[in-house]
Amino acid sequence: MAYEFDWSSIPNALPFLAQGLVVSLEITATALVVGMVWGTVLAMMRLSSSAPLRWFAAGYVNLFRAVPLVMVLLWFFLLVPQLLTGFFRLDAGTDVRMASALVGFALFESAYYAEIIRAGIQSVSKGQMAAASALGLSYGQAMRLVILPQALRNMVPLLLTQAIVLFQDTSLVYVSSLADFFGTAYKVGDRDGRLVELLLFAGAVYFVLCFSLSQMVQYLQRRMAHA
């Protein structure tokens, strides 16, 4: 007997799906900002003349890039609640799933952003640093005012592409039972007995959003190539 599709449950599910989408976007935005900031620090460490800083940054990047994201999320889902409860004396029943997801994603993504930013910095001609030094700028001033702005321009397509991957990966927070977009679609579909329809709808939303963003990245690449 062929499966009979029934899409009538989707309109009533839209408010819940919208709330789940907000959660996914919050995780994406937080991990993007924190990941870029901490990733920039890690990239600077990897390019530092200090061996301990280079070793720390390399170890951090290699560790997080060698471990599956779902395992990292499980680590922080088990670890963060205990830390928050201990440091801030929270009640044992306090829901810290969002905090654990944000910490896990931010620290994981920073390893990937560190490599993108390091490659962007190295793509800038070494003559730029020499010219900045000749103008009397310190190393920090040269990086902040001369090197990083140029590197950022080179990195924009890769940073946006990684942001798209990050948004897709937010579906993995199901391991902590957090109600993100995918998790909400699954729960509503299971509740209404229309799991196939809800998952197909969620997949279509992911496709539209990610495809639109990827087209934007390609547009920016074309604009930058002709600039």
N, C-alpha and C positions, 0 to 999 in steps of 0.2 A: 504494500500500500504506500503510495507516494505521500511525502510529507506535505501538509497543507499549511502554507504560510498565512499568518494572521498578524498584520502590522497595527492593529487597533490599540495595542497596549503602549505603543511608543508615545503618542501625544500626552498621555497621563504621566509618562515617565520623564518627560522633558525637564520639569523643575528639578528633579533629583539628579538627572544627568548634568544639568547646568551647574549644580553645586559640586558635583564630582569634577567637572571640567575646571572649575575655579581652583580646586585643590591641586589638580595637575599643573595648572599654570603657576600657582604660587610656588610649588616645588621647583618648577623649571626656572622661574625668575630668580628665586633665592640661590639656587645652585649655580645659575649663570653668573650672578654678580659676585658671590663669595668665591666661586671657582676661578673667576678671572683675576680677582684681587690676590688670592692666595697663590694661584698659578703664576702670576707675575713675580711674586716674591720667590717662589721656587725656581722659576726660570733665571732670575738674577743670581740665586744661589748656585745654580748649575754652571753659570758663566763666571762665577767669582774666582778670584785667585786664591781664596782660602780653601785648602783641601777638606777640612771638616765640613764646611758648608756644602761643598760639591758632593761629598759622600752622603750627607744627610739627604739632600735634595734628590740625588740619584736613587738612593735606597727607597725613599718615599714614592717616587714616581714608578719605579720598577715593581714595588710591592702592590700598589693599587692597580697597576695595569696588568698584573699577572693573576689577579683574583677576580672571579666573576662578580658582577655588581650585585646579584641577588644574595651572594654570600656576605658581602659587605653590609647590605641592608639588614641581614639577619644579625650580624655582629652588633650593629648599632641599635637594633631593636631590643636586643638583650642587654646591652651595656648602658646605653644612655639613660633608661629609666632608673637604674641603680645609682648612677652618678648624680642625676638631678635630685633624686630622693635624698641622697646623702648630703649634697652640698646645700640644697635649698630647703631641706626638711619638708618635702612635699608628702602628702598623704600617699599611702601605698596604692590607693585606687585612682590616683591622678592619671589622666590619659595623656601620655607624652609620645604617642605614636607619630604625630606630625613633627615634633621636635627631633625624634630619632631619624625620621626620613630625611628631614632637611640637612641634618649633620652628615648622614651617610652619603647623600647625593653630592653635597658641596665638597666634601673631602675627596670623594672618588673622582668627580669631574675635574677638580683642580689638577690632578695628575695629568690629564689629557690636555687641559688648557696650558699647563706648564710647558709641554712639548711644542704646542702650537706657537706659544709666545716666544719660546727660545728660538725656534726656527725663524720666526718673524724678525727677531732682533739680529740674528746672524745673516739675514737676507739684506740688511742695510750695509752699504759699503763701509769698510773700515776707515776710509778717508773722511767720513762724516765725524767720527770720534776724534780723529786727528785735527780736523778743522775746529771742532768745538774746544779742544784743548788749547789750540793756538789762540783762541779768542779769550782764554782765561777762565773757561768754565771748569768746574770740578767734575769728577766722574759722575756723581749723582745728578748734577745739573745737566750735564750732557745727555745722560740717559733720559731724564724727564722732559727736557725741552727739545732735544734734537733726535735722538735715536728712537724712543718709544712712539712718538707721533708718526714717524715714517713707517716703523714696524707695524703699527696698528692698521695703517692703510693696506699693507700687504696681507695682514691677517684676517681682515673683515670677512671674506668668503668662507674661510675655514672656521672661524668663530661662529658664524651663523649656521654653517652645516652641523657643527657639533651641538649647537643649541637645538636643532631639529632632532638629532639623535637623542639628546637629553629628554626632550618632550616625549618621544616614543618610549624611552626607558622608564618613564614615571609609572607605566603600567605594572612594573615589578613591585610596587609598594603593596601589592596584594599579600605579600608574605607577612606583613604586619597588620593585615585586615583593615588598612586605611581606605576610606571611601573615596578613591580617586575616580576619574572618569571611567576607566575600564572596570574597576572593581564595582562601581555603582551599576554599570550596565549588566554585569554578571549577576549581581544580587537581585536586581529588579527582574531580569529575565528568568532567573531561577524561581523567584517568588510567584511570578505570573504564569509560569509554565511556557514561556516564550523565549527561551534562552537563545535559540538560533537567530531569531529576528533581532533581539537586542544586541547580540555580538556582531551581527552583520551591520547593523546601524552604527555601532561604535567604530567598527573598522572603516566604514565609509567616512565618518567624521575625521578620524585620524588621517585618512588618505587625503581628504580635501584640505585640511589644515597643513599637513606636511608637504603636499604637492605645491600648494600656493606659496609656502615659504621657500621651497627649493627653486621655484620659478623666480622669486624675488632675488635669491642668491645669484642665479644665472644672469639676471638683468644687471645686478651690481657689478658682476665680473665683466660683462660687456662694456658697461659704462667706464669702469676703471681701465680697461684695456685701451679704450679710445681717448682717455683723458690726457 
